[in-house]
Amino acid sequence: MPVWELACPDCGHTFRSLVMEGARVPTVWVCSACGSRRAGPRSVEAADPFTTRPGGSGCGCGCG
């Protein structure tokens, strides 16, 4: 399942979104911070829910 990294040109917020494999990629992305409908993809990476992020516990939930 790919993870899309998105950026909003209106407020500068960056965020991530999952798109289920086999699903149609959205043509409009909505910024989760300001609600702008101009957000767009910066990059795509393979999703691994058990990847340890810096400062994370390794459980994949982001709880730290």
Kinemage of the C-alpha trace (Angstrom):
@kinemage 1
@onewidth
@group {chain A} dominant
@subgroup {mainchain}
@vectorlist {calphas} color= white
{ca met a 1} P 0.000 0.000 0.000
{ca pro a 2} L 1.676 3.253 -1.066
{ca val a 3} L 2.050 6.190 1.281
{ca trp a 4} L 1.778 9.543 -0.443
{ca glu a 5} L 3.621 12.499 1.044
{ca leu a 6} L 1.630 15.638 0.286
{ca ala a 7} L 2.299 19.350 0.581
{ca cys a 8} L -0.059 22.319 0.621
{ca pro a 9} L 1.093 25.349 -1.386
{ca asp a 10} L -1.281 27.623 0.549
{ca cys a 11} L -0.110 26.997 4.139
{ca gly a 12} L 3.080 24.921 3.680
{ca his a 13} L 1.740 21.973 5.719
{ca thr a 14} L 3.076 18.525 4.791
{ca phe a 15} L 1.181 15.341 5.592
{ca arg a 16} L 0.836 11.713 4.525
{ca ser a 17} L -2.026 9.728 3.080
{ca leu a 18} L -2.560 6.070 2.236
{ca val a 19} L -4.146 5.017 -1.032
{ca met a 20} L -5.326 1.422 -1.046
{ca glu a 21} L -3.660 -0.693 -3.715
{ca gly a 22} L -5.919 -0.984 -6.733
{ca ala a 23} L -7.873 2.163 -5.783
{ca arg a 24} L -7.970 5.191 -8.011
{ca val a 25} L -5.529 7.918 -6.971
{ca pro a 26} L -7.432 11.081 -5.986
{ca thr a 27} L -7.421 13.963 -8.455
{ca val a 28} L -8.031 16.471 -5.622
{ca trp a 29} L -6.146 16.347 -2.327
{ca val a 30} L -7.433 18.372 0.645
{ca cys a 31} L -4.955 19.832 3.138
{ca ser a 32} L -5.549 18.412 6.611
{ca ala a 33} L -4.469 21.717 8.217
{ca cys a 34} L -6.179 24.512 6.275
{ca gly a 35} L -8.693 22.673 4.093
{ca ser a 36} L -7.228 23.936 0.816
{ca arg a 37} L -8.048 21.736 -2.162
{ca arg a 38} L -4.699 22.559 -3.805
{ca ala a 39} L -2.510 20.084 -1.856
{ca gly a 40} L -0.496 17.737 -4.016
{ca pro a 41} L 1.936 14.816 -3.908
{ca arg a 42} L 5.610 15.338 -3.141
{ca ser a 43} L 6.622 11.667 -3.155
{ca val a 44} L 5.350 8.104 -2.849
{ca glu a 45} L 6.870 5.317 -0.741
{ca ala a 46} L 5.921 1.767 0.159
{ca ala a 47} L 3.996 1.565 3.409
{ca asp a 48} L 5.419 -0.530 6.226
{ca pro a 49} L 3.273 -0.086 9.341
{ca phe a 50} L 6.033 -1.497 11.547
{ca thr a 51} L 8.757 0.864 10.410
{ca thr a 52} L 10.414 2.661 13.288
{ca arg a 53} L 10.375 6.413 12.799
{ca pro a 54} L 12.863 8.662 14.590
{ca gly a 55} L 11.717 8.999 18.176
{ca gly a 56} L 9.042 6.357 17.690
{ca ser a 57} L 8.402 3.199 19.673
{ca gly a 58} L 8.542 0.928 16.614
{ca cys a 59} L 4.867 0.023 16.812
{ca gly a 60} L 4.071 2.129 13.724
{ca cys a 61} L 1.377 4.222 15.405
{ca gly a 62} L 3.452 7.363 15.968
{ca cys a 63} L 2.830 7.350 19.729
{ca gly a 64} L 6.521 7.904 20.397
